[in-house]
Amino acid sequence: MPFLFIEVPSRSTDANGPLAFAQSVDGQTLSHGGSSSAALLPKPGKGTVVTLVLPVQEVSWHRVVLPAMSLKDRPRVRAVLQGLLEDQLLEDPGNLHLALAPDAVAGQACWVAACRTSYLQHWLQVLANQGLVVQRITPAFCPSSADAPTSWFAIGSEEAPWLVITGASVQDSLNPVLALPLSANLQSLDAVAYAAPDTPLLAEPAVYQLAQQRLGRSAELTQTSQRLLLAGQSEWNLAQFQFANTNRDKLAQGASASVQALLRAPQWRWLRWGLAAFVALNIIGLNAWAWQAKQALAAQRAQINTLFTTTFPQVPVVVDAPLQMRQQLQRLQQASGSLTPASFDVLAAQVGSRLPTAVQPTEIRYDDARLSLLGLAPDQAAVTEWQGTLQSQGILSHWEDGALILESANPQLIP
């Protein structure tokens, strides 16, 4: 399943600036990336999951303790969150879109993401006008686990550079994702001044040199598209409450994402190899079994042909040994005068002894070991019952061109 990740500009930078994007065929590996205006963004094909990545400056994080309640009652959950965050937010909660952490549990503490509803609605509409329907909304950076190492990210442009700090060093602060303007006096802040010297610093091309100068340490060059790909792999999905997709869409997306992860994710590589080996072994086993069955059938046919040529050496060519053997037996029986179940006398005697009074054929014919009775009605109850009696006695019957055809089920020599 292909993915398209789009990061929109923040209000603190150029709101009309280009949109960064990244494309992936499986959500794990980067296939293409860049930046462009909304009108020139890549058009997603069928089945592509479009993910909106919100810039770090537009998302705030808040820690709350959820009451004991059902988290499936979304309108009530939203109202509860607005009440819990009323004293923490600088704006009216009604103007903000809130989203619960993916691991939120009733009665426990969790992180809540917040962003301006009007900002989110604006960019969703801009993308929709270009035929880009967003299925997921994810933050550019999200809270890390308690034991995650500290990481620095230098992002933005030379005119508006930013430093983002994530990891254990900021987990105890009010904000689990610390975003700071990359200014010249940034090293005076405790989060920067007391950071370990080996803290990794990833810098995007536009701020690579600037980050090394102002932070006084070397940086590893990374692409914006690679950062978007990592953001898209987060379990966070801010498409909740009024921005939530339908249950059917979420179910289809979840199932498709699970299948794609199973098919392409590195952590499932061992399972894919195991399944491939299992299928290969089964194919090899089936081919071996089919070859053995073919050899056994050929050996059996050879035995039948040998038996036939030994018993009837006068037959020069063997085409169908069982049929030819039956024909030769019939010729021997006719030559010796022996009766068989397919003989006229035997068939006529068996049929005549069991013929009901109500069943009177107008004509009887015998040809090629078959007895034909004409003048009977197929829908006559007595005829149908009589056919059942004949079958139990080893005589097969069927209708053919208005005649009831009778023949022995075992036209062989009578012992």
Order of alpha helices (4+ residues) and beta strands (2+ residues): beta-beta-beta-beta-beta-alpha-beta-beta-alpha-beta-beta-beta-beta-alpha-beta-alpha-beta-alpha-alpha-alpha-alpha-alpha-beta-beta-alpha-beta-beta
